[in-house]
Amino acid sequence: MKVVWIMHDIVLTDEIQALLDELEIVGFSRWKRMTGRGPLSGTRMDSHVWPGANSGTATVLDAATAARLMERLQELRDRIGKQNGIWAFTTPVLDVLK
């Protein structure tokens, strides 16, 4: 099992949700407003000086579904460009509650 971590410009939230729905991923956690700085997308601090915000989503998936989601996220990033702010990575799940 893997966790797919997705950080993105808040304006992409509907597109990220559409990908989750398309892949029938029902379990996830979302951080609605996050601040930060990307090397290409710039600074988003949700302030008058640095406007804009990010959002984050984490979902625990089997390896095959995680790979499909990462594939679809890469397609989205390729389509919208790196400067629009989307980043994703996976980490292994070592233990889960039973």
C-alpha positions as CSV (number, residue, x, y, z in Angstrom):
1,M,0.0,0.0,0.0
2,K,1.1,3.6,-0.7
3,V,0.0,7.1,0.3
4,V,-0.3,9.4,-2.6
5,W,0.3,13.0,-1.5
6,I,-1.0,15.7,-3.8
7,M,-0.3,19.4,-3.4
8,H,-1.8,21.8,-5.9
9,D,-3.0,25.3,-6.6
10,I,-6.4,25.7,-4.9
11,V,-8.0,26.4,-8.3
12,L,-7.3,22.8,-9.4
13,T,-9.3,21.3,-6.5
14,D,-12.3,20.3,-8.8
15,E,-9.9,18.7,-11.3
16,I,-8.2,16.7,-8.6
17,Q,-11.6,15.6,-7.2
18,A,-12.7,14.6,-10.7
19,L,-9.6,12.3,-11.0
20,L,-10.4,10.7,-7.6
21,D,-14.0,10.1,-8.7
22,E,-12.9,8.8,-12.1
23,L,-10.7,6.2,-10.4
24,E,-13.4,5.5,-7.8
25,I,-11.1,6.6,-4.9
26,V,-13.5,7.3,-2.1
27,G,-11.1,7.5,0.9
28,F,-9.0,10.6,1.2
29,S,-8.1,13.6,3.5
30,R,-7.9,17.1,2.2
31,W,-6.3,20.3,3.5
32,K,-8.4,23.0,2.0
33,R,-6.0,25.9,2.4
34,M,-2.2,25.6,2.5
35,T,0.5,28.1,1.9
36,G,4.0,27.6,0.5
37,R,6.4,28.2,-2.3
38,G,7.1,26.1,-5.4
39,P,10.3,26.4,-7.5
40,L,8.3,27.1,-10.6
41,S,4.8,28.0,-9.4
42,G,6.0,30.8,-7.0
43,T,5.0,31.9,-3.6
44,R,1.4,31.5,-2.3
45,M,0.9,32.8,1.2
46,D,-2.8,33.6,1.1
47,S,-2.0,37.3,1.8
48,H,-2.2,40.6,0.1
49,V,1.6,40.5,-0.5
50,W,1.7,36.9,-1.7
51,P,-1.8,36.1,-2.9
52,G,-3.1,32.6,-3.7
53,A,-3.3,29.4,-1.7
54,N,-2.7,25.7,-2.3
55,S,-4.7,22.6,-1.3
56,G,-3.5,19.2,-0.4
57,T,-4.9,15.7,-0.6
58,A,-3.7,12.4,0.8
59,T,-5.1,9.0,0.0
60,V,-4.0,5.5,0.9
61,L,-4.2,3.0,-2.0
62,D,-3.0,-0.3,-3.2
63,A,0.1,-0.1,-5.4
64,A,-1.8,-0.5,-8.7
65,T,-4.4,2.2,-8.0
66,A,-1.6,4.5,-6.7
67,A,0.3,4.0,-10.0
68,R,-2.9,4.8,-12.0
69,L,-3.5,8.0,-10.0
70,M,0.1,9.1,-10.4
71,E,-0.2,8.5,-14.1
72,R,-3.4,10.6,-14.4
73,L,-1.8,13.4,-12.2
74,Q,1.2,13.5,-14.5
75,E,-1.1,13.8,-17.5
76,L,-2.9,16.7,-15.8
77,R,0.5,18.4,-15.0
78,D,1.7,17.9,-18.6
79,R,-1.6,19.5,-19.8
80,I,-1.7,22.5,-17.5
81,G,2.0,23.2,-17.2
82,K,4.4,23.1,-14.2
83,Q,3.8,26.8,-13.4
84,N,0.2,26.2,-12.4
85,G,1.3,24.3,-9.3
86,I,0.7,20.6,-9.0
87,W,3.0,18.2,-7.2
88,A,2.5,14.6,-6.1
89,F,4.6,11.8,-4.6
90,T,4.1,8.5,-2.9
91,T,5.3,7.1,0.3
92,P,5.0,3.5,1.5
93,V,2.4,2.5,4.2
94,L,4.2,0.4,6.8
95,D,1.3,-0.3,9.2
96,V,-2.4,0.2,9.3
97,L,-5.0,-0.2,12.0
98,K,-7.1,-3.4,11.9
